[in-house]
Amino acid sequence: MENKLRVSIVGGTGMVGQRFIQLLDGHPWFQVTSIAASAGSAGKTYEEAVKGRWKLSGDVPANVKPIIVQDASKVEEVAADVDFIFCAVDMQKDEIKALEEAYAKTGTPVISNNSAHRWTPDVPMVIPEINPGHLEVIAAQRKRLGTSTGFIAVKPNCSIQSYVPALHALLDFKPTKVVASTYQAISGAGKNFSDWPEMLDNVIPYIGGEEEKSEQEPLRIWGSVDESGIVKASAPLITTQCIRVPVLDGHMASVFVSFENKPSKEEILKRWSEFAGRPQELGLPSAPKQFITYFEEENRPQTKLDRDIERGMGVSTGRLREDTIYDYKFVGLSHNTVRGAAGGAVLIAELLKAEGYIQPK
């Protein structure tokens, strides 16, 4: 454990919190030394707190079983013994905002899985391969919060990871219009099939708030940094439909796109296969070696077969072809609770450590 940064999972009993604990088991840089949750779980061991509620395959990692769960609302106590926190609480948005700012003001970096701060101008919302430069706004945020070491960084919505990386690799060709329909797994709602039997043999054509996020958040990812914070991009124009499907993990997207400068199919495939970002340059522990994998087979990527590519941190594409109305269409796939949630946040933390934003206290 020597030299590892000490981390608390705030909201550690929920599904995303559980995924954090699973992904951090044996992590080379980070050690889970604290878990915090609601007052109802506080005072129990983690093993007791998740008894009958552990939703992932595999057992609870042995090293966290005896950790005594703390009350997440006791910010000073939780922050005192850790170098940074991952936040995955299930609360009202204004409560989450206040809680995360309270943690940051103790001088503790907060890497959030929640949506509460995604539009706070000086909070970076990051896909590490795509917009690592947005971390520059942390300086302004620290000034506002009155801390030299604390800050909040957030990861974007899980649904956009299935198509934004593929489009980002093609930004030089200036995409103008995008239609993306997403087919989203039930774990995105924190459920499995035993919790949600009505999802068996069923499709629900609505996920609250998801379409606005899927249309707007990519523009913030592609935005620019100025003295006021992050200014969102004005293009491309994106429209989406988000549909819940009877799949446990993995969000799929059916994407149509037009460009100002239409590339050839060969150019698109070359950009996808060669695309790498800062995590690959730095060799971060959770970074996929191949960020975007293209499948030539007509029936791939498939959720069940391909969601775990690169340990769930890679993105898959397939079925690229010219379209009669748009320039091209393709299918994308990402693992919603790994790349799209906890794994994406762990990668942000690794980037923040590598770039000097997270230090031992």
Sequence and secondary structure as in RCSB ss.txt:
>XXXX:A:sequence
MENKLRVSIVGGTGMVGQRFIQLLDGHPWFQVTSIAASAGSAGKTYEEAVKGRWKLSGDVPANVKPIIVQDASKV
EEVAADVDFIFCAVDMQKDEIKALEEAYAKTGTPVISNNSAHRWTPDVPMVIPEINPGHLEVIAAQRKRLGTSTG
FIAVKPNCSIQSYVPALHALLDFKPTKVVASTYQAISGAGKNFSDWPEMLDNVIPYIGGEEEKSEQEPLRIWGSV
DESGIVKASAPLITTQCIRVPVLDGHMASVFVSFENKPSKEEILKRWSEFAGRPQELGLPSAPKQFITYFEEENR
PQTKLDRDIERGMGVSTGRLREDTIYDYKFVGLSHNTVRGAAGGAVLIAELLKAEGYIQPK
>XXXX:A:secstr
 TT EEEEEETTTSHHHHHHHHHHTT SSEEEEEEEE TTTTTSBHHHHTTTT  SSS   GGGTT B EETT H
HHHHHT SEEEE   S HHHHHHHHHHHHHTT EEEE SSTTTT TTS B  TTT GGGGGGHHHHHHHHT SS 
EEEE   GGGGGTHHHHHTTGGG EEEEEEEEEE GGGGT  TTT GGGTT  BS  TTHHHHHHHHHHHHT EE
ETTEEE    SEEEEEEEE S SS EEEEEEEEESS   HHHHHHHHHH   HHHHHT TT  SSSEEEE STT 
S HHHHTTGGGGT EEEEEEEE SSSSEEEEEEE TTIIIIIHHHHHHHHHHHHTTSS   
